[in-house]
C-alpha cells in the first residue's frame, strides 16, 4: 500500500474526532486504516490457525514414529532373545509402513 496508514495517524485521527468532527478525507483515512487493521488481524489469525494445525500434525507424526520405533525395537529384542540373527525386510517394512496401533491390533488379532 503506497499510502500506508500508520498507527500514529489513526490515533491522531481518533484524538481529533474527540475534539470535533473530522473532515471527509480524515474520516476516509480512518476507515481505510481500520479496514487495513482488520485485514491484517484476519490474516494473522489464519496464519496462527494454520501454524497450530501444522504443529498438531507434526506432533502426531512424531508420536506415530516413536510408536513404530518402539515396535521395531521390541521385535529386535524378541528376535535376539530367540537367537535369530536377522529380521525379514518385509517385517520391518510392515512395521514402518503402518501405524504402531494398526500393527498392534493386527498382532493381537493373529
Buried (B, 14 or more C-beta within 10 A) or exposed (E): EEEEBEEEBBEBBEEBEEEEEBEEEBEEBBEBBEEBEEEEEEEEEEEEEEEEEEEEEEEEEEEBEEBBEEBBEEBEEEBEEEEEEEBEEEEEEBBBEBBBEEBEEEEEEE
